[in-house]
Amino acid sequence: EEEEEEEEEEEEEGDYTQADLNKLKVGDLKAIAANKGLSNVGTKAALIARILAGENEKEEVKEEKPKPAPAPKKEKKAAASSSSSSSSSSSSSGGGGPKPDRELSGRDNYIVWKELAVKLNQTNLGGGDNNNKYYILQMLKKGNTFHVWTRWGRVGETGQYKMYGPYDEEDVAFAFFKKKFKDKTSNHWENKHNFKKVKGKYQLVETEDGDGGDDDSPLGRLSKAQIEKGQEVLAQIDVAIKNKRPRGVLEELSSTFFSLIPTNFGRARPPPILTEEVLHSKEELLKFYLRMGFEDMEEEEGLSPISGVMEREVPKTLKNAAQMLCAGSEITNCVTKGADLRNKNAGSPAKSMSADLYASILLYTSNAIYRDLNSSLRSENRNAVRRYYDYLRLLFEAMNSLPKKNVTLWRGISVDLYDQYKVGDTITWWGVSSCTSDESVARNFMNGCGGNCSLLIVDTKTATDISEITFYSNEKESLLAPGTQLKVLKSERKGKVSEIRLEEVGRCVG
């Protein structure tokens, strides 16, 4: 049964008579007005009248009741970010920093002041609760006056909003901003970098500086650090499931996860993570977004091909190839899954594939080694990649065993490549590159990005479709091998997004 989100904004405590107020100085009256969320601009008489009336005579934005949103038939995913910047850690100039909330009328006339913008989220599942709500808090400046903006509601809905101010003094507006933050989180603003979640209060969510609002990123694109916090909670859920902990424990951990990773469930009650199947789908979804969004893809000069890799003998097992690269349990899990894929002839390979060949691809998609591997492949120090040679030889063998696809793929990147990718140039991608055949997946990476970013459209000839081979196959993932060469056919800026079309023209290796 659905449960409405509670009203978030409450009347400030403290009733005053006119006699009480007449005894106070203007500075005290301004502080009272600010604490009640009222404008503190004006004469003593105006301030007294405003406080007694309990309303802001210059309120610029009225509250809006939530717009009803149809409940989706299935859960929507939270998108990952391709940057570790926080929603509360960007410039106030409006260039690459946080923007005034999209629901603020005339928002182009405001700027977010001194990085004072946060997004909060809270999901509660225990005891039949159905809370899945957000709270947006910003301190704004317009001309010479300051304002505090709030918006709150069910995740995925516009919700309600309210503007407090104007305030003629920055310190007064900042004090009210900090009070709101503490009211909602029970954390002091000064300690936000050591934020501690308090039961029944909101979780701080680190995002890119964009608006969010699409199904995959209801509060904006999650930062790398935020995703990693979600992964830590999933690890706790994994232990709880294996130890057969009570449902209440899993509901509490699930509440923590969905508070960290905002997810649009519509008006339906968020389902707790109770089974290994659901758990693994969450794990692999977060891993996929990390692979898709955290490499800058800038052209590196002076790099030479991975000479000698293909002359090496193909390792007989993944253990032989990767035992010095990651934990043995990671290898075992991949080989076990690889045996199942071999029995299914997954991916319709052109030639027979062993469990270990499948497992070499699974090890990459498991994210156990991909970050260090790609960093090493792109390093000017070629010695850094030598320890991966055996693994790369096995991976090349696996990719060459699968059908080569002549398809168009997409990739969203959170950096602007317009100046690096000149039309007519040939670019070499040295990392193992994850792309998607679903254009909407790549574009969703762009939707929550506040700064400049790039959408790469890649016409490939040797793409390896691994959608049947990854642990999480919903995102239609394909791989391009290290050393793939791409010619820049077209490059244009559309607002803050650079759309760049590339054509595969060769491979340096394999």
Secondary structure, DSSP 8 states (H G I E B T S, - for coil): ------------S----HHHHHTS-HHHHHHHHHHTT----S-HHHHHHHHHHTS-TT--S-----------SS-----B-S----TTSS-SSSSSS----TTSTTGGG-EEEEEEEEEEEEEE-GGG--EEEEEEEEEEEETTEEEEEEEEEETTS--EEEEEEEES-HHHHHHHHHHHHHHHHSS-GGGGGG----TTS-EEE-B-SS---BTTBTTS-B-HHHHHHHHHHHHHHHHHHHTT--HHHHHHHHHHHHHHS----TTS------SHHHHHHHHHHHHHHHHHHS------TT----TTTTTS---SSHHHHHTTTS-HHHHHHHHHHHHHHHHHTTT--SS---HHHHHHHHHHHTTSSHHHHHHHHT-S-THHHHTTHHHHHHHHHHHHHS-EE--EEEEEESS--TTTS-TT-EEEE-S-EEEES-HHHHHHHHHT--S-EEEEEEE-SSEEE-TTTSS--TT-EEEE-TTEEEEEEEEEEETTEEEEEEEEEEES--
